[in-house]
Amino acid sequence: MTTLPESGPGGTPSNWLRPAAWLFYLAIVLEILFMISPAAGYFYALYGPSLNVLDHAAVTAWLTQFFLPHISTTRSGILNAIPWIGGFCVMLGGACFLAAAAQLYWAKFRRLGVVATGLYGISRHPQYIGLAVLGLGCLLLWPRFLVLLSYVLMLFLYRLLAAAEERRCEQQFGRSYREYRSRTAMASRAPPSLPEPGSAAAWAKLAQLSCTRPGRAFIAVLAALLVALGFREYTLSQISAYYEGHAAVLSPALLDGELLAAYRTATGHVRVSRALAYVRDKSLLVHVLPEDWYLADLPMETATKHGGHYTPANFDRRRYKLLFSRARTHDPQAAGKGIVRSAYGIDPIIVVRVDIAAGRVTGVDTPPAHVLWGDIPTPLF
């Protein structure tokens, strides 16, 4: 949008596209913003039930799962850099949006007409590009499948909204806007072989791929989900994990022999064996953390100690704490990695503290029933 056109009639597409686009955008951004705010508990009191509704059916439970690591350090430098990349995208996208908005409103205040310089000399819609980059950053920081789905659909709505706004700008500014549009790309400089969307040649090429906009949106969503599933499989191959029958043992820290040693030490204790007896044939998820670590996404502590995450790199490699949980899954036969793939939540059973150097259990505790924000699906890896 290169200016602020007057509002069109009530039935114009932009009147419903704009709130629809913002609805998807809020689905992407709000959860992570509230997660890091003091109002998280109040937010999840309203938002959490909608996530739990999705978990009731196998056909929708996967939407609340995560496809990239959020609490785990992996063996992949690329995966470990994702939080930094996401944070950079948030800052870059926010700065781009604010700069474009400032330029646009300054032009409106000065009655300068079509804005064709600065960011608008590079792209006809830098504010949407900024929002898209900011949304991508939020997706990388909070990679739920639901957020991914919302993000892809939001991009399509932005494209439709931009086209509707351009039609209104052309009606308002006529030739000056058409000249600007002819020399400025919608998003970025398009390759010469790809004509501008809207031309007859472009529509002919697009028609060969898909006949309708919903068809293209469906293909994009499907492609994004397939890529996300691939990333999840890659992530599961790069985290510290051990699988044994109906048990999946994961560690957010990079552990080698310590992972299995901690698990064997804990399960060899009489009290632990008794606590796990009633879930012997159920899918079990075990999280192994260094004793000094704290992760708000796992219900291990009854009181917050260090805010969101406290994961010092230099930790005592002898002492660990293990959270044993029953995996919530719609697949009663899930085993191995299948437990992690199908689990949409956990029911904590027991927390065990071990000293693997001494080969003994140093403490057994009852964990809280859920995380600080309530009974909501949180990252498992």
C-alpha positions, 0 to 999 in steps of 0.5 A: 500500500503506497498511500492511505486510500479512502475506505471503500463500500461496506461490501468490498473484499478489503473490508473483510480481508483486513480483519481476517488477516489480523486474526491470523496474525494475532494467532501467530504473535499473541501466544509468544508475546504473552508467554514472556509477559506477566499476563501469561496466566490470564491469557491462557485462562482464555486461550488454553481451552481452545488448544485443549479442544483441538487435543480431544481428537486425533485429527486435530491434536497434531496442530498443538504440537511443535516441529522445531526444538524449543527447549532442547540443545541439539547436535545441529548448529542450524537448529541451535541458531533458530532462536537467534534467527527468529529474534532477528526476524522479529526485530527486522520485521518490526523495524520495517513495518514501523518505518513503512508506516511512518513514511506512509502516515507522514505522506498522508499528513503532508498530503503528498499523494502516492508514496514512491520513494524510500521503502516504497521505491523498493516494494509496493507493500513494505509494511506487509513484508515487515509483518510477514518477516516479524510473523516468521520470527514468531513462528521460529520462536514458537513453532507450533503446527497451528502457528505454521498453518496460520502463518501460511494462510496469513500470507495469502490473505495479505496478498489478497488484501494488497491487491484490493488496496491497489485497486482502490489506489488506482481508482483514487490516483489514476495514472500516477499510481499506474506508472508507479506500479509499472516500475515497482515490484509488489514484494521485491524485484521479480525475475524477468522470466516471471511477469507481475501477478495480475498480467495475462501471462502470469495468470496463464502460468498460474492456471497451469499450476492451479485453477483457483486461489484456494487451490494454491493456498491448499498446495502451499499449506500442504507443502509447508506441513510436509517441510515442517514434518521433515524438520521435526524428524531431523530435530528428533535425530539431533536431540539427546534421546533413548527409546525403549519399548513404550518409553521415550527418554529425552534430554534438553541438554546434550548428553551421551552416556549420562542419559541412559545412566540417569534413567537406569539409576532412577528406574532401579529404585523401588519407589520409582518402580511402584509409581510406574507400575500402573502405567507399565503398558502405557506410553511413557515420556521421561525428561532428563535435566541437569539438576541445576536447570529450570524449564518453565515448559516442563512441570517439574518444580512447584515454584518458579526459580529463574523465570522462563529458562535457566540452562547454564552450559557448565553444569554438574554432569553427575547430578540429574533430575528426571520427570516421568510422565504418561504421554497423552496420545491418541495412539495406544500402541505408540512406541519409540519415536512414535511416542514423541510424534503422537504425544500432544501433552503429558501427565506428570507422575514422579520427579526423581533426582539421581547421582550417577557417579554414586549410582543412587537416587537422592530424592523422589518428589511429586511434580505439579499437575501441569505447568505454571500457565495451566493444563495446556500443551507445551513443547516436549523437546 
